[in-house]
Amino acid sequence: MKAFFTCLTLLYLSNWLSAQADPVTFSVYLIGGTGADTIPSEAMQLLAFECFDDSLSSVILLGDNVYPDGMNPRHSARKSNIANRKLISQLELFVGYRGGFYATGGDHDWSNGKSSGLIAILEQERIFNSWLKSNSMTLNANSGGFYPGFGIPGPRRISMSENVDVIFIDSQWFLQKGFLKPRGKLSGMSMRSQKKLVYKQLDSLLAQGNSQNRMQLVVAHHPIYTNGKHNHTNDPLRFLVNYSPFQILGWVGLNRYFNQDITQPRYRRYRNSIQAILKKYPNTIYASGHEHNMQAFKKDSVNYIVSGAGSKLTEIDRYRYPAFFMDDMQTGFFKLTFHKSGKVQLHAFGVIDRGEYWKSNIIAPKQ
């Protein structure tokens, strides 16, 4: 028995000395799909508990912050009140949090891809930023935190710490297409030109950060890789909607249940463009939500994270892409820790395990 406790003591001392030798300089908590109910989910409550005293950190909501149709001002008074409560109840968990607090939009925040999407995302941005300014102690309380903002796709870079940058992209902007679906637009530019500008600016921002030896995290709602329900093959119905004259359904928004799949043509073009840029910059991290589970992939020295299990669960039922972590058994979230040595660790937290239950080094220390 004495030998057992001696081993435990030595193990504890070893872990403590290792942590002191390579301390965490900054952390980022990543969670998506949080807006299912007016009572904050168990995963959001766990996140608020874990990060509360961690001022050297930021929390990022990865979209689908309010189900099912976001903050749509066209709703009835009753539906608007429910949607407002779904968002505010989450924010209230972080009243005393002194880190950074940010969010980006998802397809449900764009009114589930309907024609009212633009006004819904602008309304959520207004409410989110107003609440931060009036009620929070976060680092970005006065500057806002709903990015990229203004219903445009970005990219928008925010320096989170001395060596960590986060670049926000509104990926739903690329899928919110149709005759009756307005999107945010830069003055004097066509949508095609604006799309090209997004990719050009993302490439430029990553090149600049890479030259300065900064850690870079790209945040968007839609994943590049997934083994969940949005990884559908082209079954006959999807083929007809996506590749035949039935594309006319998209003009009025009736194809929104198909254009959220990674094989849909617009989504595929977005994925291919982002992937082509990211693989030029090894050790970049791309974080997303959309799927209601947790997954992690590594491709071309780029880490792809899916953290959408904030309040719902859907099963992982395909294994098209090799993943080094997958979990569809409990709601939860991921945490990234950036260490002094340059090492980056990925941590998984779950409500059944009541805390951290897995971690892995995803970027090696600097030599």
C-alpha angles and dihedrals in degrees: 000000000000090000090051093055090044090056091049091050093050091048091051092049091048092053092045093051091047091053091049092050094051109024125188110257097185141359134203122200114206124197134154139178093041103142106083099116145016089247111071113252123252089250092056091047090050091049092050089051094048097048101035097100094032104099091166091071147071133221117216124193107210100207139279086083092155123033138239106003106357122230097332110175089201090069123104116267090258095052092044091053091050092048091048091051092050090059100038094048089059093048092049090065088069102048093123098032112123100194127085120292120199142162141188130197131257135196093275090051086055087063091271091298095304129139090265091061098108096052090045094054092045090051092051090050091052094049094044095050093042091052092049092052095047104037114020139079094207121137091247098043094122099035097050129236111220103108150231080006136186092065092282126125099241135180096217121174123208122187105224098181142347092292108013124086127183120202115200123209126179098220094181088067088070092052098039093091130141144101091270098037114091120198134189111278136192113237115265096009131110118229090249092053091046091052091052090048091055092057093043092051093046090053090048094049093049091047091051093048091046091053089053092049093241126155109246129204120185113203126198137141101242121069125231092210128026140156093198135097094295090064094085124157118227100277116183096268094049091046091054093048095045104036109026136062086279085085083092085083087072092064091071098032100256092128096060092110090062104038092067091070118097092234093059108113098242092043091047092052090050091049094047093048094048093044092050090055098043096051089062088066113053118211093028113140124217115197125191144158126200096111114079095230140057124266138160129195137176121209129162090354090302121119117223116196128191113194108165102130095103098125108345139051131213123174127256100236104163133059101195094131124046108244129189092206134025131163129170097158101086140021114251146114145248128250125201118206120196113204133205092248092056093258117139123202129195116214127192121210124191137184095227091053089041094225142357114357104162139026138171140179107249100172121038122233118267114267 
